[in-house]
Amino acid sequence: MKQVLHQLARQHTITNNKSFSLPTKQSLEQSYQDVKFQFVMQFSKNTTQEQLEQIVNILFNHGFQSYKTRNLQNDKILLFICIWDPKIILEQAEQMQLYKVLIDRSHSQMHEVYRKIAEKINVKKVLDERLILTLNQIDKRIVEFENYQKFKYDLKSDFCLHNDDAEVIKIFSPSETLLIIYNYLHTIKIGDLDMIHFLKTEEYLLQVTPIHDEIVSLNTVSDIERYFGGNLAVYFEFMNFYQSMLKYLAVAAIITLVIDHQSSLFKITNVASFYAVLTMVWSTFFIIAWRRKENELSIEWGVFGQQHIKRLDLNPEYKGNPKMNYITGLIKNSYPTSSRIFYYMISLFEAIPILIIAGLIKIVVFNINGLIRNEDSIFYIRVAAKLNQAGGLLYYKYTTNILDIFTILLIFYINTLYTKVCINSTKRENHRTNLRFYNSLILKRFIFELINRFFHLFYIAFVEFDIPTLRSLLIKLFVMDQIRRVLLESLLPMLMKQQYEKQKEQYRLNLQKKEDINEKIVDRIAELELWEYDDFDDYIEVIFQYGYIVLFAAIFPLAAALTYIFNFIEIWSDKFKLANKLYQRNLPKKAHSIGEWRTVLMTLSVLSIYTNTAFIAFAYFNVFDTCQKTGCDWENILILLFIIEHFSLGLKYIVQQTINSKPKWVRIVMRRMKRKRRNFHN
């Protein structure tokens, strides 16, 4: 480590021939309050002073200004860094091929200059008022976003009215600026590894964390995208879109309950069946509409055509063996697929015991609650069933309600336990990128929680055929789970804010004992003790909320209306936590899609066809009333179920193939941009 850093520091001192001028040592040693730092690098307390000075010199030779201090709580070494020369950021933005909108000079004194540029690159039609009028009739966003071009430093005057670098850099949002700087950090090499990866591998560098701005305003999703990046903003965009679509289904649910309020408690009526069909149609159009929205966001947030940014998505814990790529001839670390498949199997065998334990506990609880009545059933436990009967040990008025609460808590804690197991098992799979790690985690968590949350409900519906019990249990589970979320989402932010203020006050008290720490840095150090914001659990809660709505539409129509109400609290709480800086600032990423979560939504949508068609077919033949008394005509039931299910799947497929996933204005923008780039290169 020491020799490598010495060699690297000497190398960069000799070969540093960049066009910018280095700052003086005096400016490097400025106090924290004189500079707006962008990142803080946390080093382990084992890092020596000499090693840290070598790292500071390397950063200095690459245009970074730094400020060194210590975290008094855990004695970690903190290095606050920033890039002082905007030219470095602009040149790196060009290397990253970030897209920005060309300025419109048609209504300024530069109109003639703009006309000459337009003629030069053969895009005279841009200035054709008749064409612009036609495009605006389709969508005004076409003219606004068709001028996206890759940023080039030599052509910076095309992107900003001012030619000064300090003004040009303002065309990039705060999240884009952080992304550019973080990318630039990864261009500093130590051997074959970038400096960040090398220092983490040697366990000197613990974390690189962006710093919050002093003032944060998050009034709209666009504000969130500009400050935190697309990876967080897309969650809020999804929630807003989800609410806008859900309100129509909520109205239909209320109408269903008003019409069916007397009989729907005991059986599935024709009105409830119609609502179930409506829900299946709604889920199909919801997913299609969201895909179209994602493509709109890719234009509005300038995310398209930036596959190269994915190279920053490398998993720092990935380990592979050097192997030559026979196509490119380059040496690249690889990991055999067979080894990963082996760990997939290990992950499966880790999940099965947890599911078995959870299932056995639920079977005992259901026997006590009297939900398993058939004594010939393999799940019937006579001893447990008698506990809640007359004279039994648990024969009390509120036993059922207490056991329902216990079931909810059991589901929650089993899911929490598996989350820890799942993360460790996914790490062993050794994925090359964070995206693949994330997708593998989503798949495992979804399958596990789908079984843990819904398997017992399917048993009551399609084995016991007990609609009243199913509806009662659904209402209790859903409402209590939503109340749990509301309490956490409303009370937790307040408690977190109080804790954050206490932490800052503690740092100020410590500050009086340590005169070498600037008071301005107190808030920034306190940020490092905050949690890292992770939207994974937010997504999975919304996903299974959606599951309650679509899987049991015929049984529990009220779920849509209740979800619509509870989601307002969820959205407010999430924005409150971010706006009040109750979490660390995350590393921003360019994103416009919810990724693999959309596949999960599609899976639930397809599964809802099977569950709801089963409910409709069983209700039509009165299975829930007669099956356990006189038997059923299963041949005709299965035929009807087969016909409805295949017709629904076929209709769903046709609709998905018919409706274009890209809106018309997006297709026009992409084609016009492609034509402009082709003419520009010619």
C-alpha positions in Angstrom: 0.0 0.0 0.0 2.7 2.5 1.0 5.0 1.8 -2.0 2.1 1.9 -4.4 0.9 5.3 -3.1 4.4 6.7 -3.2 4.8 5.5 -6.8 1.4 6.9 -7.8 2.0 10.3 -6.1 5.4 10.6 -8.0 3.8 9.5 -11.2 1.1 12.1 -11.1 3.4 14.8 -10.0 5.5 14.2 -13.1 2.8 13.5 -15.7 0.2 16.0 -14.7 0.0 18.1 -17.8 -3.6 19.2 -17.6 -4.6 22.6 -19.0 -5.9 24.0 -15.7 -3.6 25.6 -13.2 -3.2 24.0 -9.7 -4.2 25.9 -6.6 -1.7 27.1 -4.1 -1.0 25.2 -0.9 -2.5 28.0 1.0 -5.8 27.6 -0.8 -5.6 23.8 -0.1 -5.5 24.5 3.6 -8.5 26.9 3.7 -11.0 26.4 6.5 -14.2 24.5 5.9 -16.4 27.6 5.9 -14.6 29.1 2.8 -15.3 26.2 0.5 -18.4 24.3 -0.6 -17.3 20.7 -0.3 -19.1 18.0 -2.3 -18.0 14.7 -0.8 -16.6 13.3 2.4 -14.3 10.3 2.3 -14.3 8.3 5.5 -11.1 6.5 6.3 -10.5 3.9 9.0 -8.6 5.0 12.1 -5.8 2.5 11.0 -4.9 4.8 8.2 -1.6 6.5 9.0 -0.9 10.2 8.6 1.7 9.5 5.9 -0.7 7.4 3.9 -3.4 10.1 4.2 -1.0 12.8 3.1 -0.2 10.7 0.0 -3.9 10.4 -0.8 -4.3 14.1 -0.4 -1.5 14.8 -2.8 -2.9 12.5 -5.4 -6.3 14.2 -5.1 -4.6 17.6 -5.2 -2.8 16.8 -8.4 -6.1 15.9 -9.9 -7.7 19.3 -9.0 -9.3 18.3 -5.7 -9.3 20.6 -2.7 -9.6 18.9 0.7 -10.2 19.5 4.4 -9.1 16.9 7.0 -10.7 16.3 10.4 -11.9 13.5 12.6 -15.3 12.1 13.7 -15.3 12.5 17.5 -17.9 9.8 17.9 -16.0 6.9 16.3 -12.5 8.4 15.6 -12.8 7.9 11.9 -10.7 10.2 9.7 -12.8 12.4 7.5 -11.5 14.0 4.3 -13.9 16.6 2.8 -13.2 17.1 -0.9 -14.4 19.3 -3.8 -13.3 20.2 -7.3 -12.3 23.9 -7.4 -12.0 24.3 -11.2 -15.3 24.0 -13.1 -13.4 23.2 -16.3 -12.5 19.8 -14.8 -16.2 19.0 -14.3 -17.2 20.2 -17.7 -14.5 18.1 -19.5 -15.5 15.1 -17.5 -19.2 15.7 -18.4 -18.1 15.5 -22.1 -16.3 12.2 -21.4 -19.5 10.9 -19.8 -21.5 12.0 -22.9 -24.2 13.6 -20.8 -27.1 15.0 -22.8 -28.2 18.6 -22.3 -30.6 20.8 -24.2 -29.2 23.3 -26.7 -30.3 26.9 -25.9 -33.0 28.5 -28.0 -31.7 31.8 -29.3 -34.6 32.4 -31.7 -36.1 35.1 -29.4 -32.9 36.8 -28.5 -30.4 39.1 -30.1 -28.4 35.9 -31.1 -31.2 34.9 -33.5 -29.0 35.3 -36.6 -26.1 33.4 -34.9 -28.5 30.5 -34.1 -29.8 30.5 -37.7 -26.2 30.2 -39.0 -25.6 27.3 -36.7 -28.8 25.7 -37.8 -27.9 26.0 -41.4 -24.4 24.6 -40.7 -25.8 21.4 -39.2 -28.6 21.2 -41.8 -31.6 21.5 -39.4 -33.3 24.5 -41.1 -36.7 22.9 -40.3 -36.2 23.7 -36.7 -36.8 27.4 -37.5 -39.9 26.6 -39.7 -42.8 28.1 -37.8 -45.3 25.9 -39.6 -43.5 22.8 -38.5 -43.2 24.0 -35.0 -46.9 24.8 -34.9 -47.7 21.3 -36.1 -45.4 19.7 -33.5 -46.9 21.8 -30.8 -50.3 20.5 -31.7 -49.1 17.0 -31.1 -47.2 17.8 -27.9 -45.3 20.9 -26.8 -42.6 18.8 -25.3 -41.3 17.8 -28.8 -39.9 21.3 -29.5 -38.6 21.6 -25.9 -36.7 18.3 -25.8 -35.7 17.6 -29.4 -32.6 19.8 -28.9 -30.9 17.3 -26.6 -27.3 16.9 -27.7 -24.2 15.4 -26.0 -22.4 18.1 -24.1 -19.1 19.2 -25.7 -16.8 21.6 -23.9 -15.6 23.3 -27.1 -19.3 24.0 -28.0 -20.3 25.1 -24.5 -21.7 28.4 -25.9 -24.5 26.3 -27.6 -25.7 25.1 -24.2 -25.4 28.4 -22.2 -25.7 32.1 -23.0 -22.6 32.8 -21.0 -19.2 31.5 -22.0 -17.7 31.5 -18.5 -17.1 28.0 -17.1 -18.6 29.0 -13.7 -21.9 29.9 -15.5 -21.8 26.9 -17.9 -21.6 24.4 -15.0 -25.0 25.7 -13.8 -26.7 23.8 -16.7 -26.0 20.6 -14.8 -28.2 19.9 -11.8 -26.7 19.3 -8.3 -27.2 15.5 -8.8 -25.5 15.5 -12.2 -22.6 17.5 -10.7 -22.1 14.9 -8.0 -22.4 12.1 -10.5 -19.7 13.8 -12.7 -17.3 14.2 -9.7 -17.9 10.7 -8.5 -17.1 9.5 -12.0 -14.0 11.6 -12.1 -12.8 10.1 -8.8 -13.0 6.6 -10.5 -10.7 7.8 -13.3 -7.8 8.1 -10.8 -6.0 4.8 -11.2 -3.8 2.8 -8.9 -2.4 -0.1 -10.9 -5.3 -1.7 -12.8 -7.9 -0.5 -10.2 -9.4 2.9 -9.8 -8.3 4.6 -6.6 -11.6 4.3 -4.8 -11.9 0.6 -5.5 -8.2 0.1 -4.5 -8.6 1.9 -1.1 -11.7 0.0 -0.3 -10.1 -3.3 -1.2 -7.2 -2.4 1.2 -9.8 -1.5 3.8 -8.5 2.0 4.2 -11.4 3.8 2.6 -14.7 3.0 4.3 -17.2 5.1 2.4 -17.5 8.0 0.0 -20.6 10.1 0.9 -22.1 13.1 -0.9 -22.8 16.1 1.4 -26.2 17.8 1.7 -26.6 21.4 0.6 -27.4 23.8 3.4 -30.8 24.6 1.9 -33.0 21.9 0.3 -36.3 22.6 -1.4 -38.2 19.5 -2.7 -41.6 20.8 -3.8 -41.9 18.7 -6.9 -40.6 15.4 -8.3 -38.4 17.5 -10.6 -36.8 19.0 -7.6 -36.1 15.6 -6.2 -34.6 14.5 -9.5 -32.3 17.5 -9.7 -31.1 17.1 -6.1 -31.1 13.4 -5.4 -31.0 12.0 -8.9 -33.4 9.9 -11.0 -33.0 6.7 -8.9 -35.0 8.3 -6.0 -37.1 10.6 -8.1 -38.5 7.7 -10.2 -40.0 6.2 -7.0 -42.0 9.4 -6.2 -43.0 9.7 -9.9 -44.3 6.1 -9.7 -46.2 6.8 -6.5 -47.8 9.9 -8.0 -48.7 8.0 -11.2 -50.0 5.0 -9.1 -52.3 7.4 -7.2 -53.6 9.0 -10.3 -54.6 5.6 -11.8 -55.8 4.2 -8.5 -58.4 6.8 -7.9 -60.5 5.5 -10.7 -60.4 1.9 -9.3 -61.1 3.3 -5.8 -64.3 5.0 -7.1 -65.4 1.7 -8.7 -64.7 -0.1 -5.4 -66.9 2.3 -3.5 -69.7 2.0 -6.0 -69.4 -1.8 -5.8 -69.7 -1.7 -2.0 -72.7 0.6 -2.1 -74.6 -1.6 -4.5 -73.5 -4.8 -2.8 -73.4 -3.8 0.8 -75.9 -6.4 2.1 -75.0 -9.6 0.3 -71.3 -9.2 -0.5 -70.2 -10.1 3.0 -71.2 -13.7 2.6 -70.7 -14.5 -1.1 -69.3 -13.3 -4.4 -72.1 -11.6 -6.2 -72.3 -10.6 -9.9 -71.4 -7.0 -9.0 -68.2 -8.2 -7.2 -67.4 -10.4 -10.2 -67.7 -7.5 -12.5 -65.4 -5.4 -10.3 -62.9 -8.3 -10.4 -63.0 -8.2 -14.2 -62.6 -4.4 -14.1 -59.6 -4.7 -11.8 -57.9 -7.2 -14.2 -58.4 -4.7 -17.0 -57.2 -1.9 -14.9 -54.0 -3.7 -13.9 -53.2 -4.3 -17.5 -53.6 -0.7 -18.6 -51.8 0.5 -15.5 -48.6 -1.3 -16.3 -48.8 -0.3 -20.0 -49.4 3.3 -19.0 -46.5 3.3 -16.6 -44.2 1.9 -19.3 -45.2 4.8 -21.5 -44.5 7.2 -18.6 -41.1 5.7 -18.1 -40.2 6.4 -21.7 -41.5 10.0 -21.3 -39.2 10.4 -18.2 -36.2 9.1 -20.2 -36.6 12.1 -22.5 -37.6 14.7 -19.8 -34.7 13.7 -17.5 -32.2 13.2 -20.4 -31.4 9.5 -19.5 -31.5 8.0 -23.0 -28.3 6.8 -24.7 -26.1 6.7 -21.5 -25.2 3.0 -21.2 -21.6 4.0 -20.5 -22.6 5.2 -17.0 -23.4 1.6 -16.1 -19.6 1.0 -15.7 -19.8 2.9 -12.4 -22.4 0.3 -11.3 -19.7 -2.3 -10.7 -20.1 -4.3 -7.5 -17.1 -3.5 -5.3 -17.3 -6.9 -3.7 -17.2 -8.8 -7.0 -14.3 -11.3 -7.3 -13.3 -13.1 -10.4 -10.4 -14.8 -12.1 -8.6 -13.1 -15.0 -9.7 -14.5 -18.3 -9.1 -13.4 -21.9 -12.1 -12.3 -23.9 -11.8 -14.2 -27.2 -13.7 -11.5 -29.1 -11.8 -8.3 -27.8 -8.6 -10.0 -26.7 -8.8 -8.1 -23.4 -8.2 -9.6 -20.0 -11.3 -9.4 -17.8 -12.2 -10.9 -14.5 -14.9 -13.6 -14.9 -16.9 -15.8 -12.6 -18.2 -19.2 -13.7 -22.0 -19.5 -14.1 -21.9 -23.0 -12.6 -20.6 -21.6 -9.3 -23.3 -18.9 -9.2 -26.0 -21.6 -9.9 -24.6 -23.5 -6.9 -25.1 -20.5 -4.7 -28.6 -20.0 -6.1 -29.4 -23.5 -4.8 -27.9 -22.6 -1.4 -30.1 -19.6 -1.3 -33.1 -21.8 -2.0 -32.3 -24.2 0.8 -31.8 -21.2 3.2 -35.3 -19.9 2.4 -37.1 -23.2 2.7 -36.5 -23.8 6.5 -37.7 -20.3 7.3 -40.9 -20.8 5.2 -41.5 -24.1 6.9 -41.2 -22.6 10.4 -43.5 -19.8 9.5 -45.9 -22.2 7.9 -46.0 -24.5 10.9 -46.7 -21.5 13.2 -49.5 -20.3 11.0 -51.0 -23.8 10.9 -51.1 -23.9 14.7 -52.7 -20.4 14.8 -55.3 -21.3 12.2 -56.2 -24.4 14.1 -56.7 -22.4 17.3 -58.7 -19.8 15.3 -60.9 -22.6 13.9 -60.0 -21.8 10.3 -59.1 -25.4 9.6 -62.3 -27.4 10.2 -61.9 -30.5 8.1 -60.6 -33.2 10.5 -59.3 -35.2 7.6 -57.0 -32.4 6.5 -53.3 -33.0 6.9 -53.1 -29.5 8.5 -55.7 -30.3 11.1 -54.3 -30.4 14.7 -56.9 -31.6 17.1 -55.1 -30.4 20.3 -54.7 -26.9 18.9 -58.3 -26.8 17.6 -59.7 -27.6 21.0 -57.8 -24.7 22.7 -60.3 -22.1 21.5 -63.4 -24.2 21.9 -65.8 -24.2 24.9 -63.8 -25.2 28.0 -60.5 -24.8 26.1 -57.4 -23.0 27.5 -57.7 -20.1 25.1 -61.5 -19.8 25.0 -61.8 -16.0 25.4 -63.8 -13.4 23.6 -60.8 -11.6 22.0 -58.6 -14.6 21.3 -59.3 -14.4 17.5 -58.3 -10.8 17.3 -55.2 -11.3 19.3 -54.1 -14.2 17.1 -54.8 -12.1 14.0 -52.4 -9.4 15.4 -49.9 -12.2 16.1 -50.2 -13.4 12.5 -49.4 -9.9 11.2 -46.4 -9.5 13.5 -45.2 -13.0 12.6 -45.3 -12.2 8.9 -43.4 -8.9 9.5 -40.7 -10.5 11.6 -40.3 -13.5 9.4 -39.8 -11.1 6.4 -37.3 -9.1 8.4 -35.4 -12.3 9.3 -35.3 -13.5 5.7 -34.2 -10.0 4.5 -30.9 -10.4 6.4 -30.5 -14.0 5.2 -31.3 -12.9 1.6 -28.8 -10.1 1.5 -26.0 -12.4 2.7 -26.9 -15.2 0.2 -27.1 -12.7 -2.7 -23.6 -11.4 -1.8 -22.3 -15.0 -2.1 -23.6 -15.2 -5.6 -20.9 -12.7 -6.6 -22.7 -10.5 -9.1 -20.5 -8.3 -11.3 -22.8 -5.2 -11.1 -25.0 -3.7 -8.4 -27.9 -3.9 -10.9 -27.7 -7.7 -11.1 -27.3 -7.9 -7.3 -30.4 -5.7 -6.9 -32.4 -7.8 -9.4 -31.5 -11.0 -7.7 -32.4 -9.6 -4.3 -35.8 -8.4 -5.7 -36.6 -11.9 -7.1 -35.8 -13.7 -3.9 -37.6 -11.3 -1.7 -40.6 -11.2 -3.9 -41.0 -15.0 -4.1 -40.5 -15.4 -0.4 -42.9 -12.7 0.7 -45.5 -13.8 -1.8 -45.6 -17.2 -0.2 -45.3 -15.9 3.3 -48.1 -13.2 2.9 -50.6 -14.9 0.7 -50.2 -18.7 0.8 -52.5 -19.1 3.8 -55.1 -16.9 2.2 -55.0 -19.1 -0.9 -55.5 -22.1 1.3 -58.6 -20.6 2.9 -60.0 -19.6 -0.5 -59.3 -22.7 -2.6 -59.0 -25.5 -0.1 -61.4 -24.6 2.7 -63.7 -22.6 0.3 -64.5 -20.3 3.2 -65.4 -16.9 1.8 -66.6 -15.2 5.0 -63.5 -16.2 6.9 -61.3 -15.2 3.9 -62.9 -11.8 3.7 -62.7 -11.2 7.4 -59.0 -12.2 7.5 -58.2 -10.1 4.5 -59.7 -7.0 6.0 -57.9 -7.5 9.3 -54.6 -8.3 7.8 -54.7 -5.4 5.3 -56.0 -2.7 7.6 -53.7 -3.6 10.5 -50.7 -3.8 8.2 -51.6 -0.4 6.7 -52.0 1.1 10.2 -48.6 -0.3 11.1 -47.1 1.4 8.1 -48.9 4.7 8.8 -47.7 4.8 12.4 -44.1 4.0 11.3 -44.2 6.5 8.4 -45.8 9.3 10.5 -44.1 8.9 13.9 -40.6 7.6 12.7 -39.8 10.8 10.8 -40.5 12.9 13.9 -38.4 10.7 16.1 -35.6 10.7 13.5 -35.6 14.5 13.4 -35.4 14.8 17.2 -32.6 12.3 17.2 -30.7 14.2 14.5 -31.0 17.4 16.5 -29.7 15.7 19.6 -26.7 14.4 17.6 -25.8 17.8 16.3 -26.1 19.2 19.9 -23.8 16.5 21.1 -21.2 17.4 18.4 -21.4 21.0 19.5 -20.7 20.0 23.1 -17.7 18.0 21.9 -16.6 21.0 19.8 -16.1 23.0 22.9 -13.5 20.5 24.0 -11.8 20.3 20.6 -10.8 23.7 19.3 -9.3 22.3 16.1 -12.7 21.4 14.6 -14.5 24.2 12.8 -18.0 24.8 14.0 -19.3 25.0 10.4 -18.5 21.3 10.0 -20.6 20.1 12.8 -23.8 19.5 10.7 -21.9 17.8 8.0 -20.3 15.3 10.5 -23.6 14.7 12.1 -25.0 13.6 8.6 -22.6 10.7 8.6 -24.4 9.2 11.6 -27.7 9.1 9.7 -29.1 6.1 8.0 -28.6 5.5 4.3 -31.8 5.9 2.4 -32.9 2.7 0.7 -36.2 2.7 -1.2 -36.2 -1.2 -1.5 -38.6 -1.7 1.4 -40.8 1.2 0.2 -41.1 -0.6 -3.2 -41.8 -4.0 -1.7 -44.5 -2.6 0.6 -46.2 -0.9 -2.4 -45.9 -4.0 -4.5 -47.7 -6.2 -2.0 -50.3 -3.5 -1.4 -50.9 -3.7 -5.1 -51.1 -7.5 -4.6 -53.9 -7.2 -2.1 -55.8 -5.0 -4.6 -55.5 -7.2 -7.7 -55.3 -10.8 -6.3 -58.4 -10.6 -4.2 -60.5 -8.0 -6.1 -63.6 -10.2 -6.0 -63.3 -10.7 -2.2 -62.0 -7.4 -0.9 -62.9 -4.4 -3.2 -62.4 -1.9 -0.4 -58.6 -2.4 -0.6 -58.3 0.0 -3.5 -60.1 2.8 -1.7 -58.1 2.3 1.5 -54.8 2.2 -0.3 -55.6 5.4 -2.1 -56.0 7.1 1.3 -53.0 5.5 3.1 -50.7 6.3 0.2 -51.1 10.1 0.8 -49.5 9.6 4.2 -46.8 7.4 2.7 -45.8 10.0 0.1 -45.9 12.9 2.5 -43.7 11.0 5.0 -41.1 10.0 2.4 -40.8 13.6 1.2 -40.6 14.9 4.8 -37.7 12.6 5.5 -35.8 13.7 2.5 -36.6 17.4 2.7 -35.5 17.5 6.4 -32.3 15.7 5.6 -33.0 12.8 7.9 -31.0 10.4 5.8 -27.6 10.6 4.2 -27.5 12.0 0.7 -27.3 9.1 -1.6 -25.0 8.7 -4.6 -27.1 10.0 -7.5 -27.8 7.8 -10.6 -29.4 8.4 -13.9 -32.6 6.5 -14.0 -36.1 6.7 -15.5 -37.5 3.2 -14.7 -38.4 1.2 -11.6 -36.5 -1.7 -13.3 -37.3 -5.2 -12.2 -40.1 -4.0 -10.0 -42.2 -3.6 -13.2 -41.6 -7.3 -13.9 -42.9 -8.0 -10.4 -46.0 -5.9 -11.1 -46.6 -7.8 -14.3 -46.3 -11.1 -12.5 -48.9 -10.1 -9.9 -51.1 -8.8 -12.8 -51.0 -12.2 -14.5 -51.5 -14.1 -11.2 -54.6 -12.0 -10.6 -56.1 -13.4 -13.7 -55.9 -16.9 -12.2 -57.2 -16.0 -8.8 -60.1 -13.8 -9.9 -61.2 -16.1 -12.7 -61.2 -18.9 -10.1 -63.3 -16.8 -7.8 -65.7 -16.0 -10.6 -66.0 -19.6 -11.8 -66.5 -20.9 -8.3 -69.1 -18.3 -7.5 -71.0 -19.1 -10.7 -71.3 -22.8 -9.8 -71.9 -22.0 -6.1 -68.7 -23.9 -5.1 -68.3 -21.9 -1.9 -71.9 -22.8 -0.8 -72.1 -26.5 -1.9 -68.7 -28.0 -2.4 -68.4 -29.4 1.1 -72.0 -30.5 1.3 -73.1 -32.2 -1.9 -70.0 -32.1 -4.1 -69.4 -30.1 -7.3 -69.4 -30.6 -11.0 -65.7 -30.1 -11.3 -65.5 -30.9 -15.0 -67.8 -28.0 -16.0 -66.1 -25.7 -13.4 -62.6 -26.4 -14.9 -63.9 -25.9 -18.4 -65.3 -22.5 -17.5 -62.2 -21.6 -15.6 -60.1 -22.7 -18.6 -62.1 -20.6 -21.0 -62.2 -17.4 -18.9 -58.5 -17.7 -18.0 -57.3 -18.2 -21.6 -59.5 -15.5 -22.9 -58.2 -13.1 -20.3 -54.6 -13.9 -20.9 -55.1 -13.7 -24.7 -56.8 -10.3 -24.4 -54.1 -9.1 -22.1 -51.4 -10.1 -24.6 -53.2 -8.5 -27.5 -53.6 -5.2 -25.6 -49.9 -5.2 -24.6 -48.8 -5.8 -28.2 -51.2 -3.3 -29.7 -50.5 -0.3 -27.5 -47.0 1.2 -28.2 -44.9 1.5 -25.1 -43.5 4.8 -26.4 -46.0 7.8 -26.8 -46.1 9.4 -30.1 -44.3 12.6 -29.0 -41.4 10.5 -27.6 -41.1 8.6 -30.9 -41.0 11.9 -32.8 -38.4 13.4 -30.5 -36.1 10.3 -30.8 -36.4 10.2 -34.6 -35.7 14.0 -35.0 -32.7 13.7 -32.6 -31.4 10.8 -34.6 -31.7 12.8 -37.8 -30.0 15.8 -36.3 -27.1 13.7 -35.1 -26.7 12.0 -38.5 -26.8 15.4 -40.3 -24.4 16.9 -37.7 -21.8 14.1 -38.3 -22.2 14.4 -42.0 
